[in-house]
């Protein structure tokens, strides 16, 4: 049975249909004839995230919808959706769709909120819980780095959870919006630092090229936040992040090595870091509890589906009533130039052309004036 504090915490976490926002969107059909946008889950700088019904697969997914309308934003969005990294602790895109000026990609729907939510509910986490999450993140990073990708934006809000209740938590690394593929042209000018202040490595402030060891520094920052409950200083020029006091010696030593100012002094790889975390932190617990004895629980954050939908999909009377991007501009002339010109030709969308495509083994965006194939995506497999 759940503890006495569980009902109030569950009520705080789970939104009701009345809490959900439509984002100003209106009624419409499925995007590209396939994806029904059900309800808005979140909004970020690059787009919005929706719970979505996939007509072809017959299940709910999450869909990230492009919000910005400039060429660089579209190129970054296209790069993000092109990543195909399969790992239990990585949440990468698994499909995409475009219709007129509406562009989205889909991924598995994570129902347990984020690690940021977990910290908001519980504050500092016990060493065993923090160690389990950190080890899973390091394992996911190992798969990301093996694919030649540097994530560059490790932070609790990008670490999503399955609703595991009181059992072992299950984390997946998400949001590859500013990730880079090593060896490919960069979308950011060299003099700019991209990332979340407080989480990027010191060498990034000095203009260093992307390197997997920068993600290891971010791993250390996240580890400190899990154990202290406090985010790092937002001013990147402040002193380096340090482990909170009172930690077991082996735990503090692992964090100090991850946070080494010299990249050469950090672990050689995410695999090595994962092994060190697993050894130093006691992650063998069966029931995850705080020092007070209160269980650490990961609940379902999504709550009830809106009217017209059930757990098995839309009810017949609900079809055709779901939101699309009615609030979005009706034209999106975009072009790539300068150092990115080799990545894509000119992208254009016109409502008159009724562009509609989703990837089923091909990577083509069509209009009545041209057919464009993005160089990054040629030969990639889509589901």
N, C-alpha and C positions, 0 to 999 in steps of 0.2 A: 504494500500500500504506500501511496505517496505521503510524504511528511505533511505536517500541518501548514507549512508555509507554501506548499506547492500550488494550491488553487489561486492565490493572489498573484504569484509569479506567472502562472500560466495565463491568467486573464490579462496581465500586462503585456505579455509577449504576443499573443495571438490576436490579430485584427479581425474584426467582423466585416461583413460586406459593406456596412455603413461607413466604415473607416477607409475604405478603398477609394482611390482617386481615379478619375477617368482621364486626367491630364488634359481636359478640354477636347478630347477626341469625340468623334461622333459614331454613328452606326455604319456598318459596312460588312463586306464579306471577308473571306479568307485571303490573306496575302499570297499571291501566286497560286491561288486556288487550293492552298494546303494548310496554312497556319492561321488559326483563329486566335486572336489576342483576347485573353480572358480578363485579366485584371493586372493593374500596375503594381509591381513589387518594389521598385526603387528607381531613383534618378541619379545620374552621375554627370560628370563633365562632358563625356563623349556620347552619352545616349541614355535611354531608359531601358529597364528590364521588366518584362512581362511574363506572367504565367500564360502559357500558350498550349492550345490543343493541336496536335499534329494529326491531321486527318489520315495521312498515309500510315503512320506507325500506330495510330490508335492509342496514344498516350499523351500525358502532359509533359511539356518541356519548358525550359526557360528560354526566352528570346531577348536578345539585346538589339535594340533599334537605334540606328544611327541618328544622332541629333544635330551635330554640326554639319555645315554645308560647304566647307572649303575643301580644296583638293587634298591638302595634307591630311585632314581628318578622314577623308574617304580612303586614302591610301593606307593609313594606319589601321583603319577598320578592316580593310580587305586583308591586310597582313595578319591581323588577329584571327579572323575567321579561317585563314588558310592553315593554321597550326593544327596538327593532328598528333597529339601526344596521348597515348593510352597508358594510364597508370592509375592504380587505386587511389592515389593521393593527388591527382591532377584533374582539374575540370577544364577541359579544352573544348572548343566548338566542335559540333558534329554535323553541321549542315548550314545552308544559307538560302536566302531567297531575296528577290528584288522584283518590285512592281512599280512602274512609274518612278516617283521620287521616294519610294519606300524601300529601305534596305535593312535587312536584319540577318543575324545568324543565331543558331540555336545551340543549346547545350543541355545536359542533364539538369533536372530541377532539384535543387538542394533545399530541403525543407527545415533544416535545423538552425537557420540563422547563421551568423558569422561569429568568429572568435571575439570580435569587438562587442557583439551582443553578450557573449558569455562573460567577458570582463565587466560589462556594465551591470550584469546581474549579480556577480559574485565578488568582484574586485580581485585582489591577488589570488592566484590559483595555487593549490597545493603543489609541492614539488613533483609528485608522481603524475598529476594531471598535466602540468606544464611540460614535463619531460615527454610524456606520450605525444602531446600535440607537436612539440618541437621535433621529435624523432620522425613523425609522419611527414612533417613539412620538409625535413632534410631528405627523406626518401623521395618525395615528389620532386624536389629540386634536382636530385640526381638524374631522374628521367628527363627533366627539362634540359639540363646541361648536356646530357647524352645526345639530345636532338639538336645541339648546337645553338640553343636559345639561352639568353640571359633575361630574366624576368624584369628586374629593375624596380619593382614596386611591391616588395614584401611588406605587408602591414596587416594587422588583425582584421580589418574590414574586407580584405581580399582572401581570407581563409574561411571557407564555408564548411558547414557541418551537416552531417546526417542527424536526424532526430533519434539518438541512441538511448534516451532516458538515462538511467543510472549506469548503464553499461559502458564499455570502453568507447571513448569518443572516436569519431571517424572524420578526419579533416581532408579537404581537397583544396589545393591551390588554384585560384581563379584569377581572372582579369589580366589578360596578356596585352592590354591596350598599348602599353609603352615598351613591351618586350622587343628585343632585337635578335635577329638571326645573325650569328657571327659570320663575317665575310660578305654580307650583303650591304648595299648602300644604305646609309642612315638617313632617316627622315627629319632629323634635328640638326641644325647647324652646330658646328663643333664648339662654338663659344657658349652654348646654352647647356645648363644642367637640367635634366628632366628626371622627375621622381617626386616623392613626398618628403618635404623637409623633415629632418630628424631621422630618416630611415636610410638615406643613401650614404655610401662610404666616403671617407675623407678624400680619397683620391679622385672621386667624381667632381668635387669642387675644384680640383686642379686641372680638370679637363681630360682626365684619363679616358681611354677608349673602353667600351663595355668589356667586362671580364667576369667570368662566373664567380670569382672570389668576392666581387661586390655584393652578390646575393648572399654569400656567407656572412658578410658583415650585417646585412639586413636580418639574417637568421638570428644573429646575436642580439640585435636590437629587439626583435620580437620576443626572444627568450627573456630578456630583462623585463619587458612589459608584462609578460605573462606572470612573472613572479612578484613584481612590484605593484601591478595594477595601474601604473602611471605611464602615459605616453612619453616618448623622448622629447627634449626641448625642440620647439618648432624652429628655433634659430639655428641654422646649420653651422654657424660660426662659433657657437658655444662649445665648451669643452666636450670631449668625447663621452659617449655613453659608458657607464660602468655598471657592473652587477650590483644589485641591492645588497645591503649588509645582512649578515646572519645566515647566509647560505652554506650548505655543506661544502667543504673544500673542493671536492672533485667537480661539483656543479659550477662553482665560481670559476674554477680553472678552465672549464670548457667554454664558458661565456667570454672570459678574458681573451682566449685565443681567437674566438670568432670575431671579437671586436678589435683585434690588433690593428693599429694604424697602418702598419706596413703590410700590404697584401701577402707578401712572401711569408709572413709569420702566421698567417691563418692556416686552417686545414687545407690540404692539397686539393680536396674535392668534397662534394656534398656527401658522397658515400662514406668518406672518412669521418666527416662531421656527424653523420647519422650514427655510425658505430660508437663514436665518443659519447654522444648524448645518451644512447641506450645503456652504455656501461656506467656513466656517471649518475644518471637519474634512476630512481627506483620506479620502474613503470610496470611492475608485476601485479599491481593491485587489481582486485576483481570488482569491488564496489568503490567508486571514486567519491571520496568525501573530503570536506574541508577540515581544518584543524578543530573546528567546533563540533565535528561529527555530522554536520548537515550534508546530505548528499549533493554532489555536483551533477545536475541533470541537464540534458540537452533535449528540449521539447520541439515539437512541430511548431514553427513560427508562422505558417501560412494561414492557419485557421480555416474557416469555411469557404467553400466555393461560392461565387455569386449566383444569383438566380439564373436558371437556364442551364446549369452545369451540375453534373454529379461526378463521383469519383471514377465512373466508367466513361465519362465524356459528356458532350452536350446533349441535352434532351431535344427531341425533334422540333418542338416549338421554339427552341432557343436559337436554332440555326439562322444565320443571316442577321442576327441582332447584335453581333459583337463589334467592339470598337476597332477602328483602324487609325490611320494617321491623319484624320481630317484637319487637324490643326497645323500640319506641316505645310511649308511652301509647296506650291504646285509645279515649280520648276527648279532644277538644280544643275545649272551649267557649271561644270567642273573641268579643270585641266591641270595637268602636271607639267612642270617646267623646271629648268635649272638642273641640279644634280639628280633629281628624281625622274627626269624625263625618260630615262631608260627603263623605268619600272612599269610605266603604263602610258598608253596613248591618251588622247583626250577622252574624258568620260562625259557623256551628256544624257540627260533624262528629259523626256518631253511627255506631258500627259496625253498629247495627241497620238503618240506612238503606241500607247498601252503596252509599255515594256512589261514583260512577265517572264521570269526565268527562275528556276531553282536548280541547284546542282545535282545531277544524277549521272556522274561520270564525265561531265563536261563543265567547262568554266567559261561561260559566254554571257555577256550582258548585251542585249540587243536593243536597237532603236531603228527607226525607219531611215536613218541616215548612215549608220555604220554598225559594224559588229566588232566589239573590242574584246580582246583576250588579254587578261592581266598576266604579265610575264612571271610574277611570283607564283601563280597558281597552275601553270601548265603542267600537266602530268600528275597533279595531286588527285587523290581519291576522296570523294565526298559521299556521305551516307544520306 
